[in-house]
Amino acid sequence: MTGNTPSRPDKSRGQSREDRLKAALKANLARRKAQARARADEAGNKKNEEKE
């Protein structure tokens, strides 16, 4: 007996993995962009403070 879980075709499992990887990549890219913006803002604020 194989249990109660239905077997899935390989295509749907591969597509599911691909979708998860795509979502993870998108989230990672968004996080890195936010970090870069924060660093740029921080650097800009330090330059403005030095001028005053």
DSSP file (Angstrom, degrees, kcal/mol; ACC not computed):
  #  RESIDUE AA STRUCTURE BP1 BP2  ACC     N-H-->O    O-->H-N    N-H-->O    O-->H-N    TCO  KAPPA ALPHA  PHI   PSI    X-CA   Y-CA   Z-CA
    1    1 A M              0   0    0      0, 0.0     3,-0.1     0, 0.0     0, 0.0   0.000 360.0 360.0 360.0 141.5    0.0    0.0    0.0
    2    2 A T        -     0   0    0      1,-0.3     3,-0.3     3,-0.0     2,-0.2   0.530 360.0-118.5 -96.1  -7.8    1.2    3.5   -0.9
    3    3 A G        -     0   0    0      1,-0.2    -1,-0.3     0, 0.0     0, 0.0  -0.544  41.3 -57.6 101.5-170.6   -0.8    5.4    1.8
    4    4 A N  S    S+     0   0    0     -2,-0.2    -1,-0.2    -3,-0.1    -2,-0.0   0.548  98.6 103.5 -91.2  -9.0   -3.5    8.0    1.4
    5    5 A T  S    S-     0   0    0     -3,-0.3     2,-0.2     1,-0.1    -3,-0.0  -0.611  71.2-129.5 -79.1 127.3   -1.4   10.5   -0.5
    6    6 A P        -     0   0    0      0, 0.0     2,-0.3     0, 0.0    -2,-0.1  -0.497  24.7-113.9 -72.9 143.7   -2.3   10.7   -4.2
    7    7 A S        -     0   0    0     -2,-0.2    -5,-0.0     1,-0.0     0, 0.0  -0.580  29.8-146.6 -78.5 140.2    0.7   10.4   -6.5
    8    8 A R        -     0   0    0     -2,-0.3     2,-0.1     1,-0.1    -1,-0.0  -0.774  20.1-105.9-104.5 149.0    1.4   13.5   -8.6
    9    9 A P     >  -     0   0    0      0, 0.0     4,-1.6     0, 0.0     3,-0.3  -0.404  31.3-117.0 -67.0 152.4    2.7   13.7  -12.1
   10   10 A D  H  > S+     0   0    0      1,-0.2     4,-2.8     2,-0.2     5,-0.2   0.826 110.6  61.6 -61.8 -32.5    6.4   14.8  -12.3
   11   11 A K  H  > S+     0   0    0      1,-0.2     4,-2.8     2,-0.2    -1,-0.2   0.925 104.7  45.9 -62.9 -44.7    5.4   17.9  -14.3
   12   12 A S  H  > S+     0   0    0     -3,-0.3     4,-2.5     2,-0.2    -1,-0.2   0.887 114.1  49.0 -68.1 -36.4    3.3   19.4  -11.5
   13   13 A R  H  X S+     0   0    0     -4,-1.6     4,-2.2     2,-0.2    -2,-0.2   0.920 114.0  45.9 -67.2 -42.4    5.9   18.6   -8.9
   14   14 A G  H  X S+     0   0    0     -4,-2.8     4,-2.4     2,-0.2    -2,-0.2   0.896 113.8  49.0 -65.5 -40.6    8.6   20.2  -11.1
   15   15 A Q  H  X S+     0   0    0     -4,-2.8     4,-2.7    -5,-0.2    -2,-0.2   0.898 109.4  52.8 -65.4 -40.2    6.4   23.2  -11.8
   16   16 A S  H  X S+     0   0    0     -4,-2.5     4,-2.4     2,-0.2    -2,-0.2   0.920 110.7  46.9 -61.4 -43.7    5.7   23.5   -8.1
   17   17 A R  H  X S+     0   0    0     -4,-2.2     4,-2.7     1,-0.2    -2,-0.2   0.917 111.8  50.9 -63.4 -43.0    9.4   23.6   -7.4
   18   18 A E  H  X S+     0   0    0     -4,-2.4     4,-2.4     1,-0.2    -2,-0.2   0.902 110.1  49.6 -62.1 -41.3   10.0   26.1  -10.1
   19   19 A D  H  X S+     0   0    0     -4,-2.7     4,-2.4     2,-0.2    -1,-0.2   0.907 111.3  49.2 -64.2 -41.7    7.2   28.3   -8.8
   20   20 A R  H  X S+     0   0    0     -4,-2.4     4,-2.5     2,-0.2    -2,-0.2   0.920 112.3  47.8 -63.7 -43.1    8.7   28.1   -5.3
   21   21 A L  H  X S+     0   0    0     -4,-2.7     4,-2.5     2,-0.2    -2,-0.2   0.900 111.2  51.2 -64.3 -40.0   12.2   29.0   -6.5
   22   22 A K  H  X S+     0   0    0     -4,-2.4     4,-2.3     2,-0.2    -2,-0.2   0.916 111.7  46.9 -62.7 -43.7   10.8   31.9   -8.6
   23   23 A A  H  X S+     0   0    0     -4,-2.4     4,-2.4     2,-0.2    -2,-0.2   0.897 112.5  49.8 -66.0 -40.3    9.0   33.3   -5.6
   24   24 A A  H  X S+     0   0    0     -4,-2.5     4,-2.4     2,-0.2    -2,-0.2   0.903 111.2  49.1 -65.2 -40.9   12.0   32.9   -3.4
   25   25 A L  H  X S+     0   0    0     -4,-2.5     4,-2.5     2,-0.2    -2,-0.2   0.909 111.3  49.4 -64.6 -42.2   14.2   34.6   -5.9
   26   26 A K  H  X S+     0   0    0     -4,-2.3     4,-2.3     2,-0.2    -2,-0.2   0.910 112.4  47.4 -63.6 -42.7   11.7   37.5   -6.3
   27   27 A A  H  X S+     0   0    0     -4,-2.4     4,-2.3     2,-0.2    -2,-0.2   0.898 112.3  49.9 -65.7 -40.5   11.6   37.9   -2.5
   28   28 A N  H  X S+     0   0    0     -4,-2.4     4,-2.5     2,-0.2    -2,-0.2   0.913 110.9  49.0 -64.1 -43.5   15.4   37.8   -2.2
   29   29 A L  H  X S+     0   0    0     -4,-2.5     4,-2.3     2,-0.2    -2,-0.2   0.913 111.0  49.9 -63.2 -43.0   15.7   40.4   -4.9
   30   30 A A  H  X S+     0   0    0     -4,-2.3     4,-2.2     1,-0.2    -1,-0.2   0.906 111.5  49.0 -62.4 -41.5   13.2   42.7   -3.2
   31   31 A R  H  X S+     0   0    0     -4,-2.3     4,-2.3     2,-0.2    -2,-0.2   0.913 111.2  49.0 -64.9 -42.7   15.0   42.4    0.1
   32   32 A R  H  X S+     0   0    0     -4,-2.5     4,-2.3     2,-0.2    -2,-0.2   0.881 110.8  50.5 -65.4 -37.8   18.4   43.2   -1.5
   33   33 A K  H  X S+     0   0    0     -4,-2.3     4,-2.5     2,-0.2    -1,-0.2   0.909 110.2  50.2 -65.1 -41.5   16.9   46.2   -3.2
   34   34 A A  H  X S+     0   0    0     -4,-2.2     4,-2.3     1,-0.2    -2,-0.2   0.903 110.9  49.4 -63.5 -41.1   15.4   47.4    0.1
   35   35 A Q  H  X S+     0   0    0     -4,-2.3     4,-2.5     2,-0.2    -1,-0.2   0.910 110.7  49.8 -63.7 -42.4   18.8   47.0    1.8
   36   36 A A  H  X S+     0   0    0     -4,-2.3     4,-2.4     1,-0.2    -2,-0.2   0.903 111.1  49.3 -64.5 -41.0   20.6   48.9   -1.0
   37   37 A R  H  X S+     0   0    0     -4,-2.5     4,-2.7     2,-0.2    -1,-0.2   0.911 111.0  50.1 -63.6 -41.5   18.1   51.7   -0.7
   38   38 A A  H  X S+     0   0    0     -4,-2.3     4,-2.5     1,-0.2    -2,-0.2   0.906 111.4  48.2 -63.9 -42.1   18.5   51.9    3.1
   39   39 A R  H  X S+     0   0    0     -4,-2.5     4,-2.5     2,-0.2    -1,-0.2   0.906 112.2  49.0 -65.2 -40.6   22.3   52.0    2.7
   40   40 A A  H  X S+     0   0    0     -4,-2.4     4,-2.4     2,-0.2    -2,-0.2   0.912 112.1  48.4 -65.8 -42.0   22.1   54.7    0.1
   41   41 A D  H  X S+     0   0    0     -4,-2.7     4,-2.5     2,-0.2    -2,-0.2   0.912 112.0  49.6 -63.0 -41.9   19.7   56.7    2.3
   42   42 A E  H  X S+     0   0    0     -4,-2.5     4,-2.1     2,-0.2    -2,-0.2   0.916 111.8  47.7 -63.9 -43.6   21.9   56.3    5.3
   43   43 A A  H  X S+     0   0    0     -4,-2.5     4,-1.8     1,-0.2    -1,-0.2   0.894 112.4  50.2 -64.6 -39.7   25.0   57.4    3.3
   44   44 A G  H  X S+     0   0    0     -4,-2.4     4,-1.9     1,-0.2    -2,-0.2   0.886 109.7  50.4 -65.7 -39.5   23.1   60.4    2.0
   45   45 A N  H  X S+     0   0    0     -4,-2.5     4,-2.1     2,-0.2    -2,-0.2   0.879 108.4  52.0 -67.1 -38.1   22.0   61.4    5.5
   46   46 A K  H  X S+     0   0    0     -4,-2.1     4,-1.8     2,-0.2    -1,-0.2   0.892 109.3  50.2 -66.0 -38.5   25.5   61.2    6.8
   47   47 A K  H  X S+     0   0    0     -4,-1.8     4,-1.4     1,-0.2    -1,-0.2   0.896 110.5  49.9 -65.8 -39.3   26.8   63.4    4.0
   48   48 A N  H  X S+     0   0    0     -4,-1.9     4,-1.1     1,-0.2    -2,-0.2   0.877 109.8  50.8 -66.7 -37.7   24.0   66.0    4.8
   49   49 A E  H  < S+     0   0    0     -4,-2.1    -1,-0.2     1,-0.2    -2,-0.2   0.865 107.5  53.5 -67.9 -35.8   24.9   66.0    8.5
   50   50 A E  H  < S+     0   0    0     -4,-1.8    -1,-0.2     1,-0.2    -2,-0.2   0.827 105.6  54.3 -68.7 -31.2   28.6   66.6    7.7
   51   51 A K  H  <        0   0    0     -4,-1.4    -1,-0.2     1,-0.2    -2,-0.2   0.820 360.0 360.0 -71.9 -31.0   27.7   69.6    5.6
   52   52 A E     <        0   0    0     -4,-1.1    -1,-0.2    -3,-0.1    -2,-0.2   0.479 360.0 360.0 -77.8 360.0   25.7   71.3    8.4
